[in-house]
């Protein structure tokens, strides 16, 4: 897995990435003179990445190469000196477009300016991400998805709710959100447990971004197919079908990993 974020992950964490970038330029002491052509070039490259700018920066090719060289040197020194600073989650680098396949994979689509890409990566993990811990976290999220689907399938009954406690921290926002969704579906008298209902889920991929002794940030690619049947209307009134990118925060309590937060934003017509 590449250390650099692809465009889909950048979109997922866009707000935080933009905050970290502005903090880097304004509050870290990195930039001596904010309005200099060198840092205007860097800021333009970032704008191209997040969609606030387009095209090339107005400078000669040799100037762009010079800007990139000096920015690279300054950032490397800054990140080496602030390695223990965990307030900022992301780091930034300028790389040549010719390195795209090597850095992001064959066929990757990524915006560029003046022949350079501004790449984003997570700061180095505090603990090594081993195959074992990845499998453990995968299992937690897979069980959580199954529990969520089973609870929904048991509506209008509430007998399935205790299943969530094996995967979710009951005092966390992810658990609270599911409970709120359950209450809304019961209020609207919607079910997915009717005969021939094909509601289902699949977990395709998990990526561990950062890992501490008692906390982890991960993202997943999941597919959900939910067909909500309205008992008063006698028909399907809410349908959700799609593959989504999901962020999770997990915490460790005792010897158990539990989902704490799952701050997703679904389409307005989502039934999840």
Secondary structure, DSSP 8 states (H G I E B T S, - for coil): --SB--HHHHHHTHHHHHHHHHHHHHSSS--SSTTSHHHHHHHHHHHHHHTS--S--SS-HHHHHHHHHHHHHHHHHHHHHTTT--S--EEEEEEEGGGHHHHH-TT-----BTTEEEEEEE---SS---HHHHHHHHHHHHHHHHHHHHHHHHTT--TTGGGGGGTB-TTSHHHHHHHHHHHHHHHTTEES-STT---EEEEEEEEEEEE-SSEEEEEEEEEEEEEEEETTTTEEEEEEEEEEEEEEEEEEETTEEEEEE------TT---
